[in-house]
Amino acid sequence: MKFVAEIGLNHDGNFDIAYELIRKAKQCGADVAKFQFGWRNKPDEINYITEDIAIHLKKMCDFQNIEMLASIIDDDGLKLSQKINLKRLKIASRTVVDRPDLCKKILSENKEVYCSLGFWKSKNLPFGEPNEKLKYIFCISKYPTYPESIKELPKEFNNKKYYGYSDHTHGIATPIIAITRGAKFIEKHFTLNKSSQVIRDHILSATPDEFADLVKYGSEINNIININEK
């Protein structure tokens, strides 16, 4: 079971806040702190991550003993991930549709890759069957996702199609439901300030207390499922 605290752009352009988000994510039980490489990344934009900043973020994660993960949005983002030698990589659902060429480059890194399929509408999987290196993640690409859209949530998560779930709903109920249905990877946006309006993601993010509850109850549910499957 892997719990991913999606920091994304919730640092609001202040990378000292990013460190506090990493620190709090670790305290809440997150296995992974996730960023976005290549999204809103021009010098005058909120997520301008230079090589020096990327190195610093990786050092912060290492110091807190939490894995760093990044969604790779463009070619420069892939280069950044190579510079800091991330163990695993993420393909955002938008990238699946907009940049299949970049997706192939990411997959050719021969690392474990999580691939979100929120914007993918075909019944066929975009890069072939899932395997040890490629795991597909279900998500609903609405920000936020309201209850009427939850009927799309898979009835079962498994290694044959959807390995995990990336959540954009309010609260933690929906990721808990996904765990009861077999999801082994849960990604939830993470914030220190839900009322921030700098970017839209804050309102659909979990606070530290919410994320801690997600890990606590989600882990227990997963353990019960594993016992019953033996």
N, C-alpha and C positions, 0 to 999 in steps of 0.2 A: 504494500500500500504506500502510495507516495502523495504527499500533500504539498501543493505548489502555491506559494504566496506570490501572486502576480503584482509586482510593484509597478511595472509598466511605466507610465508617465505620472504616477501619483506622487512623485517627488516634486512636482510643480516647477521643475527647472532648477531646483536647489538640491545639489548632490550631498549636502550635509543632511538633509531630510532623508535622502536615499539610505544613508548609513543607519539612521534611526529606524527606518522601515526594515532594513535587514536585521538589525538587532532585535526589534520587537517580533519579527517573523520567527526568528530562532526561539525566542522565549515562548512563543505560542505553540511550538511543536512542528512548525513547517520543516519539511525536508529540503525544500528548494526555494530560493528567491529568484524570481524571473523578471527580466528586463526586455526591452524591445530595441533592437539594433537596426536603425535605418528608417524609423518612422518619426516624422517631424524633426528631422535631424540636421536642418540647415543651421549655419552659425547664429542666426537670430531667432531660432525656434526653441521650444521648450525642452526638447530631447536631444540636444546637440552633444553627443557623446564622442569626445575625441579619444585617441588612443590612450592618452594619459588618464582620462577619466575612466575608461574601460579597465585599465590596469588597476586603478585605485578601487573600483567597485569589486573586482575579483579579489583583491587583497582584503577588503572588508568582509566579503563572504567567507574567505578562508579563515580569517581571524575568528569569526563567529561559528566556524565549523558547520556551515550550511552550503549546500551545492548552489552554484550560480548557473542559471539557464537563461537563454535569450531567444526570442523570436527573431528570425532573420528576415528582414523586409527588403533589403537591397544588397547589391554586390559589396558595397562598403561595409555593410553590417556583417557579411560573411567574413570579410578580411579581419574585422575587429575580433570576431569569435576565434579566428585562427591565431591571432596575436596573443590572446590570453588562454588559448588551448582549453576551451570548454569541453567537458566530458561528454555532454549530450547537447542536442540542438532542437529547436522547435520551428516548425513551419506554420505560420499563421494562415488562417483560412483564406484571407484575401490574397495571399501570395500564391496559393494553389491555383487560383483562377487567373491572376494578373501576370504571374511570372513563373510559368512551368519550367522555363529554362533554368532559372535560379534554383528551383526546387530540385532539379536533377543534379546541380552542382552541390547542393547541401547533402543530398543522399549519397553522392560520390565520396563524401568525406569519410565514409565507412564508420560513422559513429551512430549511436542509438538516436533515432529521430522520432519526435512526437509530431504528428501532423493533424491539425484541426481541419474539419470539413464543413464549417458553418456556411460557407458560400458555395460549396460543391453541390450541385443539383442532380448530377447523373447517378443512376443506380450502380454503375460500375465504379470501383475504387480507382483513384487517379494514378496511383503508382504501383499497382499490382497488389497481390495479397499481403496482408500484414505478416511480419516475421520477427525474429529476435532484434533486428535493427530498425524496423519500421512499425510504429504503433499509431493507429488512427484514433483521434480524439473527437468525440461528438461535442458540438456546441451550436447554440442558436445565436446567430450574429445580429442581435438586436440589443441596443444599449440604452436603457435596461431592457431585460426580457420580462414581460408581464405574464401572469398566470395562464392566460388563454393560449399562450404559445407552448406551455409545458407538455401539452398532449403529444408533442413531437418527440419527447424523451423516449429513448429506446426502452423496450420492456426487459431487455437483457444486454449486458455488456460482457464480452468475452474476447478471446484472442483471435476469433475468426473475422471480426469486423471492428467494433468499437471497444478499445481497451479502457478508455477513460472518458472523463467529462470536464469540459471547461465551462464555468458558470458565469452568467451575466444577470442573474436574478437578484432581487432584494433578499437579504437574509441568507440562511444556510439550509433551509428545508429541502430545496431541490437537490443540492449535492448530496445530502444525506439519503434522499430517495435513490439517487444514482448508485450510491454505495450498496444499498440493499439489493440493487439489481445487478451487482457484480463489478462495478467500476473499480479499478485498481489505481487510477490516477485521477486526482481531483485538483483542478486549478481554480482558484478563487482570487479575484482582485482584492488587494489589501491596502487599507488606508489608515491614517491617523486622524483624518478629519472628513467625515462624510458630507459636511455642509460646504466644503470647498467647491467653488464653481470655476476653478481654473481650467479643468477638463471635465468631461461628462462622466468619467469612470468612477469618481469618488462615491456617488450615490449608490452604485451597484456593488460596492466593495464591502468586504468584511472589516469590522474594527478588530483590534487585538483580542478583545473578549469574545467576539463572535468566532474568530478564527480558532481560538483555543477550544471553544466548544465543538467546533466542526472536527478538529483533530481528536478530541477526547471521545466523543460519541461515535464518530466515523470509524476510529480504530477499533473500538469495542465491537461495533456491528461487524466489521470485517473479520475480526477474530472469531466471532460466533459463526459466521458463514464458513470460514475455513475449517472449523471443527466439524461442522455438519457435512462438509464435502468429503471428509476423510473416510 
